[in-house]
């Protein structure tokens, strides 16, 4: 099976929710949305990847409000893929937004950060770290 291409800059590439009790909430969304639950080890606890039933296709995440996620509100967060996270964060601040969560590593090359726009709405920015060949 081939590896799918990384998400395109400007696209909404993921959604998750961060709450104090992800274990309790995962069952709610499994029942309401019909999603299957796959635990994702975070070391001493599990967050959850929610998948389409009968598939390995992830559709969302349900995360504990711990570690770097401790500052996040309990809201469904969308992740917008950006071409350059640092440039996008600079544009955010220059445009009157705020950085809520500074860049965090996700895997070997990807990074994400959480911002608030000038209206106060919160969104995550995601940079795959994959750059086109020169």
C-alpha positions in Angstrom: 0.0 0.0 0.0 1.4 3.4 -0.9 1.8 6.2 1.6 -0.8 9.0 1.1 0.5 12.4 0.3 0.8 14.9 3.2 -2.1 17.2 3.7 -2.0 20.3 1.5 -1.2 23.7 3.1 -4.4 25.5 3.8 -6.5 22.4 4.3 -8.1 21.4 7.6 -6.3 18.1 8.3 -7.4 16.9 11.7 -9.8 17.6 14.6 -9.6 16.6 18.2 -10.9 17.5 21.6 -8.9 17.9 24.8 -10.8 17.3 28.0 -10.0 16.4 31.7 -11.4 12.9 31.2 -10.8 11.6 27.7 -11.5 8.0 28.8 -15.1 9.0 29.8 -15.7 11.1 26.7 -14.5 8.5 24.2 -17.5 6.2 25.0 -19.9 9.1 24.5 -18.6 9.9 21.0 -18.3 6.2 20.1 -22.0 5.9 20.9 -23.1 9.2 19.3 -21.0 9.2 16.2 -20.5 5.4 15.8 -16.8 5.7 15.9 -14.5 2.9 16.9 -11.9 3.6 19.6 -8.1 3.0 19.3 -5.9 3.8 22.3 -2.8 5.9 21.6 -0.2 5.5 24.3 1.1 8.8 25.7 3.4 7.1 28.1 1.6 6.7 31.4 -1.9 7.2 30.0 -3.8 6.7 26.7 -5.4 9.3 24.4 -7.8 8.0 21.8 -7.9 7.9 18.0 -11.5 7.6 16.8 -11.9 5.6 13.6 -14.6 4.9 11.1 -16.2 1.6 12.1 -14.7 -1.5 10.5 -11.7 0.5 9.1 -8.3 1.8 10.1 -9.4 5.3 8.9 -8.8 7.9 11.7 -11.4 10.7 11.8 -10.7 12.5 15.1 -8.8 12.4 18.4 -10.0 12.6 22.0 -7.2 13.7 24.3 -6.6 14.2 28.0 -5.9 17.8 29.2 -2.4 17.0 30.4 1.2 18.0 29.5 1.3 20.5 26.7 -2.4 20.2 26.3 -3.1 21.4 29.8 -3.6 25.0 28.5 -6.2 24.0 25.9 -9.9 24.7 26.4 -12.5 21.8 26.1 -13.5 22.5 22.5 -13.3 20.7 19.2 -10.0 21.9 17.8 -9.3 21.9 14.0 -5.8 21.7 12.7 -5.0 23.8 9.6 -2.0 22.6 7.7 0.5 25.4 6.9 3.6 25.4 4.7 5.8 27.1 7.4 4.7 27.1 11.0 7.2 29.8 12.1 6.0 32.1 9.3 2.4 31.4 10.1 3.0 32.2 13.8 4.7 35.4 13.0 1.7 36.4 10.7 -0.7 35.5 13.5 1.0 37.8 16.0 1.4 40.6 13.4 -2.3 40.3 12.6 -3.4 40.7 16.2 -3.7 37.0 17.1 -2.0 35.3 20.1 0.0 32.1 20.4 -1.6 29.9 23.0 0.7 26.9 22.7 4.2 27.3 21.3 5.4 24.8 18.7 5.3 21.2 19.8 6.9 18.2 18.0 4.7 15.5 16.5 6.7 12.6 15.3 10.0 13.1 13.6 9.3 16.1 11.3 5.9 17.5 12.1 5.1 20.4 14.5 2.0 22.1 15.6 1.0 25.2 17.7 -2.3 26.6 18.9 -3.3 30.2 18.3 -6.2 32.5 19.0 -7.3 34.8 16.1 -8.1 38.4 16.8 -11.7 37.4 17.6 -10.5 35.0 20.2 -11.3 31.8 18.3 -8.8 29.0 18.9 -7.3 26.8 16.1 -4.2 24.7 15.8 -1.7 25.1 13.0 0.1 22.0 11.7 3.3 21.8 9.7 4.2 18.4 8.3 7.9 19.3 8.1 8.1 17.8 4.7 9.5 20.3 2.2 9.4 20.1 -1.6 12.7 19.1 -3.2 14.6 22.2 -4.6 
